[in-house]
């Protein structure tokens, strides 16, 4: 299958049932425009792959960090399997080149594409599990995802941005940061907030989101980048 010629070497896996692999890249929007396509969309594979991925990562973290309590292990797992991380890994494997999308979805390279890529990664996990079993799925995760773990631990990326920014601000500036809503608009059911994070009187960075909490987290994340922390 021409579809798979460049993909399988990237994955480091040769599928026995190549239809499973192709189905992992079929977004539901593609079937809306191509109702006669021979394969189903990828959401069932994604459902299965999500569970397989969580088990593989949980097992690895449990073995690697016997001293860490449940809460820290949960945060580490979340840092590894969140949509941003999975989308980043999927991009590195050139998943964008293989997605089957509607014309409209194909044009959107924004936030929606992040989730489509992350979901495709989980669908590939489900396809690999069905095709070759748990050990093959675990080997794949070890090769392409768990290699990011050392960076996550070193940079403490498993902590939420507000906690990381507060710890850094207290250590480097001796000040606890504060947050202030700078702008807000929209009806109650669709509010939007722009939040600033301050060290003393210094506005370090701004962030925005659909809630104050989301705006604060975005501001803290931006503040970490601005300060190089």
trRosetta pair geometry for C-beta under 8 A, 3 or more apart (Angstrom, degrees):
i j d omega theta_ij theta_ji phi_ij phi_ji
1 4 4.6 61 81 13 103 107
1 5 7.4 -153 93 -37 54 75
1 18 5.4 172 9 142 138 147
1 22 7.0 -88 156 -61 159 129
2 5 5.7 -30 -152 -9 41 118
3 7 7.2 -13 142 5 65 132
3 22 5.6 52 111 -106 152 109
3 98 6.6 97 -174 -142 87 99
4 7 5.2 -81 -145 49 50 109
4 8 5.2 41 170 -28 95 107
4 15 7.3 -100 -146 32 147 117
4 18 5.6 -80 -41 -155 161 122
4 21 6.2 70 -106 100 120 140
4 22 7.1 -82 -59 -65 103 91
5 8 7.4 -55 -147 23 11 100
6 9 6.8 -63 -164 38 36 105
6 10 6.8 35 148 -19 67 112
6 94 7.1 -57 130 99 114 151
6 97 7.4 -38 91 107 134 143
7 10 5.7 -64 -158 36 37 113
7 11 6.3 26 154 -14 73 109
7 21 7.3 152 111 162 136 128
7 93 7.8 58 -149 158 75 96
7 94 7.2 -137 -105 86 71 108
7 98 5.6 50 -83 -76 133 153
8 11 5.6 -58 -145 41 35 108
8 13 6.2 -108 -155 80 79 57
8 14 5.6 60 -179 -101 134 54
8 15 6.7 -121 -109 1 117 86
8 21 7.5 1 -81 -164 91 167
9 12 7.3 33 -175 -75 34 41
10 93 4.9 127 150 -159 124 78
10 94 5.9 -118 -106 33 168 109
11 93 6.6 59 -77 -159 66 129
11 124 7.3 -142 -117 -177 132 135
11 140 6.8 -12 -177 -132 88 117
11 144 8.0 -43 -139 -49 54 145
12 140 7.0 172 69 -112 106 76
12 143 6.0 -67 40 134 155 170
13 128 6.3 -26 177 -121 170 115
13 132 7.3 -137 -158 7 120 154
13 136 6.7 92 -124 -179 123 113
13 140 6.3 -16 -47 -88 132 117
15 18 4.9 128 90 -92 120 57
15 20 6.3 -159 -167 62 136 102
15 21 4.6 -135 -33 -32 164 127
15 127 7.4 -23 -119 147 134 110
15 128 7.6 -104 -99 -102 96 64
15 131 5.2 -54 -146 -163 86 161
15 132 7.8 -120 -124 -31 57 111
16 131 5.5 165 37 -170 90 97
16 132 7.0 138 0 -69 109 86
17 20 4.6 67 102 -6 104 111
17 21 7.7 159 101 -7 63 82
17 130 7.7 -58 55 115 134 102
17 131 5.4 -145 39 -113 93 99
18 21 5.4 -47 -158 34 53 113
18 22 6.4 50 147 -17 75 102
19 22 5.7 -55 -146 40 36 109
19 23 6.0 41 155 -25 68 105
19 39 6.2 -175 -170 -98 96 122
20 23 5.8 -54 -147 33 28 113
20 24 6.9 39 151 -30 60 99
20 45 7.4 144 -168 -108 80 136
20 127 4.1 150 152 -153 98 99
20 130 5.9 -154 -141 80 147 121
20 131 5.3 -172 71 -61 155 111
21 24 5.8 -47 -160 17 35 117
21 25 7.7 17 151 -8 60 103
21 124 7.1 35 -137 -128 71 81
21 127 5.4 138 -85 149 45 148
21 131 7.5 11 -48 -48 87 155
22 25 6.2 -68 -166 37 42 104
22 26 7.1 50 142 -37 71 102
22 39 6.2 -175 106 -32 105 171
23 26 5.4 -46 -153 12 46 120
23 39 4.6 -140 -94 177 89 130
23 40 6.2 30 -147 62 119 69
23 41 7.7 126 -170 172 82 11
23 42 5.9 149 147 -92 69 77
23 45 6.2 135 114 -27 105 146
23 123 7.5 -131 114 170 73 121
23 127 6.7 159 66 -95 94 125
24 42 5.2 81 -149 -129 30 125
24 45 5.3 -109 -100 118 75 155
24 49 8.0 74 -130 -42 113 151
24 120 6.2 97 151 -162 84 71
24 123 3.8 157 -150 125 80 104
24 124 4.6 100 171 -75 155 57
24 126 7.1 166 -106 61 105 91
24 127 4.5 -80 -56 -21 124 141
25 42 6.7 115 3 -60 10 142
25 95 7.2 -165 -112 -164 106 86
25 98 4.9 -78 -131 130 159 94
25 99 5.3 -141 -171 -111 96 40
25 100 5.5 97 124 4 89 88
25 120 5.8 42 -108 -142 59 119
25 123 7.4 178 -53 94 37 137
26 30 5.7 -115 -161 61 72 137
26 31 6.9 60 169 -45 110 100
26 37 7.2 168 -138 130 132 147
26 39 5.6 -170 -40 103 159 113
26 40 7.0 147 89 108 145 36
26 41 4.9 -136 116 -122 100 48
26 42 5.2 150 59 -35 70 90
26 100 4.9 -15 -111 62 57 126
27 30 5.1 106 64 -8 74 100
27 41 6.4 2 163 -145 16 107
27 42 6.9 -32 -82 21 38 110
27 99 6.3 28 -22 -175 115 99
27 100 6.2 -169 19 86 77 65
27 101 5.0 21 40 -101 138 68
27 102 7.4 -100 94 -7 116 75
27 105 6.2 -130 108 120 154 166
27 116 6.0 -11 -100 -146 133 115
27 120 7.9 -52 -68 -72 90 104
28 31 5.9 -56 -161 34 45 110
28 32 7.0 54 144 -28 69 98
28 41 4.3 30 -84 -132 63 165
28 43 6.7 16 -54 -33 112 118
29 32 5.5 -44 -157 22 42 118
29 33 7.2 21 154 -2 66 102
29 101 5.7 18 79 -162 117 65
29 102 3.6 -91 149 -8 106 112
29 104 7.0 -112 -176 62 139 97
29 105 4.6 120 80 -19 161 139
30 33 6.3 -70 -161 45 34 97
30 34 5.7 -22 160 32 74 114
30 37 6.9 20 131 -18 101 164
30 41 7.3 152 52 -102 96 95
30 100 4.3 42 -106 136 167 90
30 101 5.5 -99 -64 -117 97 10
30 102 5.7 -148 -78 -52 41 59
30 105 7.8 -81 -52 48 71 137
31 34 6.0 -76 -121 69 32 74
31 35 6.1 71 174 -103 71 46
31 37 5.9 -110 -109 39 75 124
31 40 7.7 1 -83 -155 149 41
31 41 5.4 -94 -11 -56 135 104
32 35 7.3 7 -149 -67 17 83
32 102 6.0 -14 60 -82 109 129
33 102 5.0 131 -11 -122 128 88
33 103 6.8 117 -91 -5 167 87
34 37 4.4 59 126 -41 110 110
37 100 7.9 129 -144 160 160 148
40 44 7.2 15 116 20 135 120
42 45 5.0 -60 -165 48 72 114
42 46 5.6 81 134 -32 88 100
42 119 7.0 125 102 140 120 100
42 120 6.6 35 116 -110 166 62
42 123 4.0 2 175 -129 120 155
43 46 5.2 -48 -145 34 36 118
43 47 6.5 45 153 -25 65 99
43 119 7.7 -23 -106 -179 63 126
43 123 7.8 -55 -82 -92 17 116
44 47 5.5 -46 -151 28 35 117
44 48 6.7 29 152 -12 64 103
44 126 7.6 -179 120 152 59 158
45 48 5.8 -57 -151 41 34 108
45 49 5.9 31 154 -19 69 112
45 122 7.7 145 123 118 74 72
45 123 4.0 66 103 -151 111 79
45 124 7.8 68 148 -40 125 20
45 126 3.7 169 -174 85 67 133
45 127 5.3 13 -154 -50 134 81
45 130 7.7 -85 -122 -2 92 133
46 49 5.7 -58 -139 41 28 110
46 50 6.2 40 159 -30 64 102
46 119 4.9 -10 -124 -170 141 84
46 120 7.8 -48 -90 -78 107 21
46 122 4.6 64 -148 98 71 111
46 123 4.3 -33 -68 -69 72 83
46 126 6.4 -102 -53 -4 14 140
47 50 6.1 -49 -153 23 23 114
47 51 7.4 16 152 -10 56 104
47 126 7.1 59 61 -90 51 151
48 51 6.1 -64 -163 36 35 107
48 52 6.4 28 149 -15 71 109
48 125 7.7 -165 106 103 76 85
48 126 3.6 101 80 -130 102 115
48 129 6.5 -146 143 64 113 137
48 130 7.3 43 126 -45 157 106
49 52 5.4 -55 -143 40 39 111
49 53 5.8 41 158 -22 71 107
49 121 7.7 -178 141 119 141 52
49 122 3.9 147 99 169 117 63
49 123 5.5 -149 8 -83 148 14
49 124 6.7 86 -124 60 155 41
49 125 3.2 118 -155 74 105 97
49 126 3.2 -90 -45 -32 88 82
49 127 7.2 -9 -70 3 122 62
49 128 7.9 76 -112 33 107 88
49 129 6.8 -180 -99 4 66 123
50 53 5.9 -55 -146 37 25 112
50 54 6.4 24 156 -19 61 108
50 122 4.8 16 -65 -159 70 134
50 125 7.6 131 -43 74 28 135
50 126 7.7 -2 0 -56 57 109
51 54 5.9 -54 -147 35 29 110
51 55 6.5 27 156 -17 64 106
52 55 5.9 -59 -152 37 30 109
52 56 6.3 28 154 -18 66 108
52 125 5.1 -177 78 154 119 110
52 126 6.5 162 14 -87 130 54
52 129 4.7 -125 -98 -67 161 147
52 134 7.2 -153 -145 -119 106 75
52 137 5.3 -58 165 168 130 157
53 56 5.9 -56 -146 36 30 109
53 57 6.2 20 160 -11 66 110
53 81 5.9 134 137 -124 119 123
53 122 6.0 -85 -9 -120 144 80
53 125 4.9 -26 -56 -154 100 171
53 137 7.9 -113 -74 171 55 115
53 141 6.6 156 -131 -98 71 132
54 57 6.1 -60 -144 43 28 105
54 58 5.9 29 158 -21 65 112
54 77 7.1 58 -145 -178 74 127
54 81 6.4 38 -89 -110 69 174
55 58 5.7 -56 -141 38 27 112
55 59 6.1 29 160 -20 64 108
56 59 6.0 -58 -149 36 25 111
56 60 6.4 22 155 -17 62 109
56 134 7.9 -180 -79 -168 98 84
56 137 6.3 -132 -65 125 141 97
56 138 4.9 -173 -129 -108 114 73
56 141 4.6 111 131 37 146 164
57 60 5.7 -56 -148 37 31 111
57 61 6.2 27 157 -16 67 108
57 77 5.3 122 127 -134 121 89
57 80 5.4 174 -146 96 139 140
57 81 5.8 -136 8 -48 168 118
57 141 6.7 -120 -63 176 76 142
57 145 7.4 -66 -88 119 108 133
57 146 7.3 -176 -115 -82 76 95
58 61 6.0 -59 -146 39 28 106
58 62 6.1 31 156 -23 64 110
58 73 7.6 71 -141 160 70 114
58 77 6.0 16 -83 -105 69 139
59 62 5.8 -55 -146 34 27 114
59 63 6.5 20 158 -13 62 109
59 138 7.7 -43 71 -122 137 122
60 63 6.1 -62 -151 39 28 105
60 64 6.0 14 160 -12 67 117
60 141 7.6 -145 -27 118 145 122
60 142 7.3 172 -101 -91 141 86
60 146 5.7 -92 165 -111 163 138
60 149 8.0 -131 131 -68 126 156
61 64 5.9 -62 -135 43 29 104
61 65 5.8 -23 -178 27 68 111
61 68 7.8 -66 169 66 96 138
61 73 5.1 134 137 -151 128 93
61 76 5.5 149 -130 98 138 130
61 77 6.0 -97 -9 -67 159 89
62 65 7.4 -76 -125 55 12 74
62 66 7.8 50 170 -91 52 58
62 73 6.8 50 -79 -146 62 145
63 66 7.6 -13 -165 -60 25 86
64 149 7.7 35 108 150 168 156
65 68 4.0 5 147 8 121 121
65 72 7.5 -114 142 110 147 116
65 73 6.5 -179 80 -92 127 93
65 76 7.4 120 13 5 157 169
68 72 4.3 -109 -174 85 110 127
68 73 5.3 134 112 -55 118 84
68 76 7.5 31 147 -11 163 139
69 72 5.6 92 58 13 70 99
69 73 7.1 -135 103 -3 35 94
70 73 5.7 -63 -148 40 31 111
70 74 6.1 34 156 -24 68 106
71 74 5.7 -54 -150 33 29 113
71 75 6.6 26 154 -16 63 105
72 75 5.6 -54 -149 37 35 111
72 76 6.3 37 152 -20 67 104
72 158 7.3 71 -165 125 69 140
73 76 5.6 -52 -147 36 33 113
73 77 6.4 34 153 -20 65 105
74 77 5.8 -55 -150 35 30 111
74 78 6.4 31 152 -20 64 106
75 78 5.6 -52 -147 35 33 113
75 79 6.5 35 153 -21 64 104
75 158 4.3 101 133 165 98 102
75 159 6.8 29 173 -81 143 41
76 79 5.7 -55 -152 33 32 112
76 80 6.6 24 153 -15 64 108
76 149 7.5 41 -175 -143 110 96
76 152 6.8 116 -144 125 76 132
76 153 7.4 13 -121 -79 114 86
76 158 4.6 -24 -87 -116 52 150
77 80 5.8 -63 -153 38 33 108
77 81 6.1 -9 166 11 72 114
78 81 6.7 -74 -131 52 25 84
78 82 5.8 44 168 -53 66 101
78 158 7.1 113 63 -147 88 81
79 82 6.5 -29 -133 -1 21 114
79 85 6.8 96 159 -45 51 149
79 152 4.9 131 130 -156 136 134
79 157 5.3 125 -153 112 135 91
79 158 4.1 -95 -24 -98 144 70
80 85 6.0 -139 -165 123 26 162
80 145 6.2 87 -176 165 103 108
80 146 7.4 15 -145 -97 138 54
80 148 6.8 150 -123 80 82 112
80 149 6.6 -5 -91 -89 122 83
80 152 6.8 -75 -69 -40 78 169
81 85 6.9 -62 -67 71 6 126
81 86 6.5 32 -159 -52 46 113
82 85 5.2 87 59 13 76 102
82 86 7.0 -156 92 -3 35 93
82 118 8.0 -58 139 -132 42 143
83 86 5.9 -61 -141 44 30 107
83 87 5.9 31 161 -21 67 111
83 114 5.7 79 147 143 110 101
83 115 5.5 -23 -153 -100 138 64
83 118 4.0 -81 -142 -48 70 169
84 87 5.9 -59 -146 37 24 110
84 88 6.4 27 155 -22 62 107
84 114 6.6 -15 -98 -168 53 128
84 118 7.8 -4 -21 -75 17 130
85 88 5.7 -54 -149 33 31 113
85 89 6.5 27 155 -14 65 105
85 145 7.6 80 148 -146 112 95
85 148 6.8 167 -156 108 114 162
86 89 5.8 -54 -149 39 33 109
86 90 6.1 35 152 -22 66 108
86 117 7.1 164 119 118 82 83
86 118 3.9 87 88 -131 120 82
86 121 4.4 -159 -179 56 104 152
86 122 7.0 4 -164 -40 152 85
86 145 7.8 -4 -103 -113 67 121
87 90 5.4 -54 -144 38 32 114
87 91 6.3 37 155 -23 65 101
87 113 7.7 105 -148 122 129 70
87 114 4.4 -38 -91 -155 168 68
87 115 7.5 -39 -72 -54 126 20
87 117 4.1 88 -130 86 79 122
87 118 4.7 -49 -54 -53 82 85
87 121 7.5 -131 -74 -14 36 131
88 91 5.8 -51 -152 31 29 112
88 92 6.7 30 151 -18 61 106
89 92 5.6 -56 -154 36 34 114
89 93 6.6 23 151 -10 66 108
89 121 6.4 77 84 -117 108 146
89 144 5.6 102 -169 154 121 101
89 145 5.8 -8 -107 -92 163 78
89 148 7.5 -101 -75 -28 111 140
90 93 5.8 -63 -150 43 33 105
90 95 4.0 -35 176 14 93 145
90 96 7.7 111 133 -37 93 70
90 117 4.1 168 88 175 145 100
90 118 6.7 -140 -7 -76 141 35
90 120 6.0 102 -143 78 143 106
90 121 4.5 -111 -71 -61 113 108
91 94 7.5 38 -179 -76 35 25
91 95 6.7 -72 -75 36 29 93
91 96 6.2 28 -121 -23 69 112
91 117 6.4 6 -51 -160 76 154
92 144 7.8 169 88 -159 121 100
93 144 6.7 9 -63 -144 125 140
94 97 4.7 -13 169 16 96 119
94 98 7.0 83 125 -11 82 102
95 98 5.9 -77 -157 46 44 102
95 99 6.4 60 151 -48 79 93
95 117 5.6 124 90 -141 135 89
95 120 5.4 141 -177 106 137 139
95 121 7.0 -79 -71 -66 162 76
95 124 8.0 -108 -108 -35 122 140
96 99 6.2 -36 -146 2 33 114
96 113 7.8 29 -111 -177 102 122
96 117 7.0 -24 -70 -96 76 116
99 106 7.8 171 99 -103 111 80
99 116 6.6 56 -138 145 146 121
99 117 7.6 -76 -68 -88 135 67
99 120 6.3 -86 -98 -82 97 155
101 105 3.9 -124 -178 92 116 115
101 106 4.5 154 88 -63 120 78
101 116 7.3 26 -95 -170 123 155
102 105 4.7 89 51 12 82 101
102 106 6.8 -141 91 -11 40 89
103 106 5.7 -54 -147 32 29 116
103 107 6.9 29 155 -21 61 104
104 107 6.1 -61 -160 29 31 108
104 108 7.0 21 151 -17 65 108
105 108 5.8 -61 -151 34 39 110
105 112 7.2 -118 -140 128 83 130
105 113 8.0 138 178 -86 80 77
105 116 7.1 122 -178 -84 121 158
108 112 5.1 6 133 60 135 125
108 113 6.0 -176 114 -44 79 97
109 113 5.3 -18 -149 -8 35 156
110 113 6.2 125 58 11 32 99
110 114 7.8 -56 133 -9 43 95
111 114 5.5 -43 -162 20 44 119
111 115 7.2 35 150 -12 69 99
112 115 6.0 -58 -160 37 39 106
112 116 6.4 38 147 -20 70 107
113 116 5.3 -53 -144 38 38 114
113 117 6.2 39 156 -19 69 104
114 117 6.1 -61 -154 37 26 108
114 118 6.4 22 152 -16 64 109
115 118 5.6 -52 -143 39 34 111
115 119 6.1 34 157 -19 66 107
116 119 5.8 -56 -146 39 28 110
116 120 6.3 31 152 -22 62 106
117 120 5.5 -53 -148 34 31 113
117 121 6.6 37 152 -23 64 99
118 121 5.7 -49 -155 28 34 114
118 122 6.8 29 150 -13 64 102
119 122 5.7 -53 -152 38 37 110
119 123 6.3 39 148 -22 67 105
120 123 5.3 -51 -145 36 35 115
120 124 6.4 41 153 -22 65 99
121 124 5.8 -51 -153 31 31 112
121 125 6.8 37 146 -20 61 101
122 125 5.4 -48 -155 31 38 118
122 126 6.6 38 148 -18 66 101
123 126 5.5 -50 -151 35 37 112
123 127 6.3 38 150 -19 67 104
124 127 5.5 -52 -145 38 34 113
124 128 6.1 34 155 -20 67 106
125 128 5.9 -56 -146 37 27 109
125 129 6.3 30 155 -21 63 107
125 137 5.9 74 -160 -148 77 110
125 140 7.4 -172 -109 91 72 135
125 141 7.5 44 -115 -67 113 103
126 129 5.7 -53 -147 34 31 113
126 130 6.5 26 157 -14 65 106
127 130 6.0 -58 -150 39 30 107
127 131 6.0 22 156 -16 66 115
128 131 5.7 -60 -139 42 29 109
128 132 6.0 -37 -178 38 67 103
128 136 5.8 -141 168 116 100 108
128 137 5.0 139 107 -91 111 79
128 140 5.9 -17 167 -5 168 158
129 132 7.5 -87 -126 58 13 62
129 133 6.7 14 -159 -155 51 11
129 134 6.5 30 -135 -84 90 49
129 136 7.7 180 -95 72 38 96
129 137 4.6 14 -79 -61 80 141
131 136 7.5 -83 87 89 86 153
132 135 7.8 -91 136 68 93 76
132 136 3.6 13 111 17 122 163
132 137 7.5 163 79 -36 92 71
133 136 5.6 97 64 14 68 101
133 137 7.2 -128 112 -4 37 96
134 137 5.5 -61 -150 39 34 112
134 138 6.1 34 155 -21 70 106
135 138 5.6 -51 -146 36 32 112
135 139 6.4 35 154 -20 64 104
136 139 5.7 -52 -149 35 32 112
136 140 6.5 35 152 -21 63 104
137 140 5.8 -54 -153 33 31 113
137 141 6.6 29 153 -16 65 105
138 141 5.8 -55 -149 37 33 109
138 142 6.3 35 153 -21 66 106
139 142 5.7 -54 -148 35 32 113
139 143 6.4 29 155 -19 65 107
140 143 5.9 -60 -152 35 30 109
140 144 6.2 -15 169 14 68 113
141 144 6.8 -76 -133 52 24 83
141 145 4.9 -40 -162 40 67 120
141 146 6.0 69 141 -22 79 101
142 145 7.6 -31 -61 53 10 77
142 146 5.0 -28 -128 35 46 131
142 147 7.7 84 165 -40 47 79
143 146 8.0 57 14 39 19 91
143 147 7.1 -6 171 -27 26 119
144 147 7.0 -72 -169 17 9 114
145 148 6.3 -55 -175 19 45 109
146 149 5.2 -10 -170 -20 61 120
147 150 7.7 -37 179 14 44 99
148 151 5.6 -58 -168 42 61 113
148 152 6.0 64 138 -27 83 105
149 152 5.5 -57 -149 36 35 114
149 153 6.3 30 157 -16 70 106
150 153 5.9 -57 -149 39 30 107
150 154 6.1 30 155 -20 66 110
151 154 5.7 -55 -140 38 29 111
151 155 6.0 4 168 5 66 113
151 157 7.3 15 126 4 77 134
152 155 6.6 -70 -140 51 20 92
152 157 4.5 -92 -142 54 67 111
152 158 5.7 72 163 -42 106 90
153 156 7.3 18 -174 -77 30 43
153 158 7.2 9 -91 -5 51 120
156 159 5.0 -4 160 12 97 116
156 164 5.8 157 107 -109 116 111
159 163 4.7 -108 170 86 112 123
159 164 4.9 136 95 -57 117 92
159 167 7.9 3 134 5 161 138
160 163 5.1 87 61 10 79 105
160 164 7.2 -157 91 -6 38 91
160 217 6.7 -69 177 -124 103 109
161 164 5.7 -60 -145 40 33 110
161 165 6.0 29 160 -18 70 108
161 217 5.1 110 49 -162 120 71
161 218 7.9 90 72 -70 161 14
161 220 3.9 139 133 102 102 112
161 221 4.2 -62 -125 -64 154 75
161 224 6.4 -118 -152 -15 94 132
162 165 5.9 -55 -142 38 28 107
162 166 6.2 29 158 -20 64 108
162 216 6.1 23 -86 138 124 105
162 217 6.0 -73 -35 -100 98 64
162 220 4.5 -137 -84 -58 53 168
163 166 5.9 -56 -146 37 28 110
163 167 6.3 27 158 -18 64 107
164 167 6.0 -56 -147 36 29 109
164 168 6.3 23 157 -14 64 110
164 220 7.2 122 62 158 85 116
164 224 6.2 16 113 -92 118 136
164 229 7.4 156 149 125 96 111
165 168 5.8 -59 -146 41 30 108
165 169 6.0 30 157 -20 67 110
165 177 6.0 -32 134 18 107 154
165 197 6.8 -26 156 180 155 155
165 220 4.1 -135 -4 -157 147 95
165 221 8.0 -99 -48 -55 124 28
165 223 5.2 58 -130 87 134 126
165 224 5.6 -109 -85 -61 90 90
165 229 7.1 112 -116 86 59 142
166 169 5.8 -55 -142 38 28 110
166 170 6.2 25 160 -16 64 108
166 176 6.3 13 -150 -146 94 75
166 177 5.9 -121 -98 29 66 101
166 220 7.9 -30 -29 -133 75 127
167 170 6.1 -59 -148 38 26 108
167 171 6.2 21 156 -16 64 112
168 171 5.8 -60 -144 40 29 109
168 172 5.8 -3 170 6 69 117
168 224 7.1 109 30 -114 158 83
168 227 7.0 140 133 104 135 143
168 229 4.0 76 -170 -171 159 145
169 172 6.6 -67 -128 50 21 90
169 173 5.2 -37 -168 40 64 115
169 175 5.8 -70 160 78 102 73
169 176 6.7 106 104 -128 122 24
169 177 4.7 131 5 -37 176 100
169 199 5.5 -154 -145 -106 120 115
170 173 7.4 -51 -86 59 11 72
170 174 6.6 40 -162 -124 46 22
170 175 7.0 -138 -96 62 49 26
170 176 6.0 19 -79 -81 98 64
172 227 7.8 141 83 172 154 132
172 229 7.1 -130 1 -100 151 122
173 199 5.4 11 116 -173 167 136
173 200 7.8 -124 160 -15 131 105
175 199 5.2 109 88 -165 133 85
175 200 5.6 -61 -148 -44 163 83
177 197 5.4 12 173 -179 131 98
177 198 6.3 153 -161 76 77 46
177 199 5.4 -49 -101 -83 84 69
177 204 7.4 -52 -130 11 125 140
177 220 7.7 138 95 -107 154 90
177 223 7.4 70 -131 169 160 168
178 197 7.5 160 82 -155 37 55
178 198 5.0 -21 63 62 86 102
179 195 5.5 5 -174 177 106 117
179 196 7.0 161 -153 82 56 47
179 197 5.5 -26 -98 -101 77 66
179 198 7.4 179 -84 16 26 82
179 212 7.9 118 132 176 132 96
179 215 8.0 132 -176 108 126 94
179 216 4.8 -2 -137 -118 161 104
179 219 6.5 132 -126 74 104 148
180 195 6.9 156 78 -157 35 70
180 196 5.2 -16 61 59 88 96
180 198 6.5 28 2 -12 110 122
181 184 5.8 -3 175 -39 125 113
181 193 5.7 -68 -134 -158 105 109
181 194 7.3 103 -164 74 62 52
181 195 5.6 -43 -101 -101 52 76
181 212 6.2 -62 -78 -118 115 102
181 215 7.2 67 -111 98 78 155
182 194 4.8 -61 66 105 100 98
182 195 6.5 158 6 -116 87 19
182 196 4.9 76 -44 -20 122 105
182 206 6.6 -52 23 -125 149 116
183 193 7.3 157 87 -157 59 42
183 194 4.1 25 48 38 97 117
184 191 6.2 -7 -172 -171 105 103
184 192 6.7 167 -150 84 58 51
184 193 4.9 -9 -102 -104 94 69
184 194 7.2 -151 -67 22 51 68
185 191 7.5 154 84 -152 30 60
185 192 5.6 -16 61 57 75 98
186 190 4.7 -108 174 105 126 77
186 191 4.8 169 78 -115 113 31
186 192 4.9 95 -7 5 135 86
187 190 5.4 44 58 41 84 87
187 191 7.4 -110 86 -63 33 62
188 191 6.5 -6 -144 -47 27 102
190 210 7.5 -67 -159 -141 50 105
191 210 6.4 109 79 -170 70 61
191 211 7.2 78 83 -92 114 47
192 208 6.6 17 176 -178 93 109
192 209 7.5 -169 -150 105 64 20
192 210 6.3 -44 -101 -107 59 50
193 208 6.4 176 91 -148 50 65
193 209 6.1 -18 59 64 91 63
193 210 7.4 72 16 170 88 7
193 211 6.6 -16 16 143 131 13
193 212 5.3 -99 158 -86 176 52
193 214 7.4 128 55 67 112 89
193 215 4.1 -91 103 -39 107 149
194 206 5.8 3 -179 -176 96 117
194 207 7.5 169 -153 86 55 33
194 208 4.7 -26 -99 -94 67 97
194 215 6.4 180 -135 -144 13 130
195 206 6.8 153 80 -156 41 66
195 207 5.5 -21 62 64 92 82
195 208 7.1 159 15 -91 72 41
195 209 7.7 -24 7 26 114 93
195 212 6.4 105 -76 -154 134 64
195 215 3.4 119 -2 137 118 113
195 216 5.2 -68 126 -70 161 54
195 218 7.3 120 51 61 106 95
195 219 4.8 -102 98 -30 95 139
196 203 5.0 -41 -172 -142 131 103
196 204 7.8 138 180 43 81 62
196 205 7.3 170 -148 90 62 35
196 206 5.2 -36 -95 -98 70 76
196 219 6.2 159 -145 -137 16 142
197 203 7.7 111 71 -157 42 57
197 204 5.2 -45 93 54 90 108
197 205 5.6 3 44 58 104 79
197 206 7.8 -175 11 -89 73 29
197 207 7.3 34 -19 3 105 107
197 216 7.2 103 -77 -150 100 65
197 219 4.1 152 -24 142 104 116
197 220 5.7 124 -79 -76 157 56
197 222 7.7 160 23 67 123 93
197 223 4.8 -63 78 -55 141 142
198 201 6.7 -34 -169 -149 122 14
198 202 6.2 146 -157 75 72 48
198 203 5.7 -40 -96 -95 83 49
198 204 6.6 165 -111 -1 25 88
199 202 5.0 -15 63 61 81 108
199 204 5.7 63 -3 -48 97 121
203 206 7.5 10 173 -56 111 84
204 219 8.0 104 78 171 94 92
204 223 4.4 52 118 -126 127 102
204 226 5.7 159 171 80 85 144
204 227 6.6 -17 -161 -46 125 108
205 219 5.4 157 100 -164 90 68
205 220 8.0 157 72 -80 123 11
205 222 3.7 -175 166 110 141 105
205 223 4.1 -150 25 -70 126 66
205 225 7.6 96 -99 55 156 88
205 226 4.9 -169 -65 -11 116 142
206 219 5.8 -53 -165 -111 22 96
206 222 6.7 -27 64 79 37 158
207 214 7.9 -142 136 134 113 59
207 215 5.2 150 101 -172 89 54
207 216 6.9 132 68 -111 130 3
207 217 6.9 -140 137 79 159 43
207 218 2.7 159 -172 100 122 88
207 219 3.3 -123 9 -48 109 58
207 220 7.1 -37 -16 12 151 52
207 221 6.7 94 -99 42 139 90
207 222 5.4 -176 -71 5 94 123
208 214 8.0 4 138 116 35 96
208 215 5.5 -11 -134 -117 26 91
208 218 6.0 -63 38 87 34 156
209 213 7.6 -76 92 82 140 53
209 214 2.8 -136 139 116 152 110
209 215 4.4 -147 33 -58 93 59
209 217 7.2 27 -21 51 158 94
209 218 5.4 164 -37 -11 112 132
210 214 5.7 33 45 43 63 154
211 214 4.6 95 53 7 81 101
211 215 6.9 -145 93 -4 43 87
212 215 5.6 -58 -150 39 32 113
212 216 6.2 34 153 -22 67 105
213 216 5.7 -53 -148 34 30 111
213 217 6.5 28 154 -17 64 105
214 217 5.8 -54 -148 37 32 110
214 218 6.3 31 153 -17 65 107
215 218 5.7 -55 -146 38 31 110
215 219 6.2 32 154 -20 65 107
216 219 5.6 -54 -146 37 30 112
216 220 6.3 31 154 -19 65 105
217 220 5.7 -52 -146 36 31 111
217 221 6.3 33 153 -20 64 105
218 221 5.7 -52 -147 35 31 113
218 222 6.4 29 153 -16 64 106
219 222 5.7 -56 -147 40 31 109
219 223 6.1 37 151 -25 65 107
220 223 5.4 -52 -146 34 31 117
220 224 6.6 39 154 -24 63 99
221 224 5.9 -48 -156 27 31 113
221 225 7.1 26 148 -13 60 104
222 225 5.7 -58 -157 37 37 111
222 226 6.2 38 149 -22 70 106
223 226 5.5 -51 -141 35 34 112
223 227 6.1 16 164 -3 68 111
223 229 7.7 -9 128 38 76 121
224 227 6.4 -66 -142 48 23 98
224 229 4.9 -100 -145 71 68 92
225 228 7.4 27 -175 -72 29 38
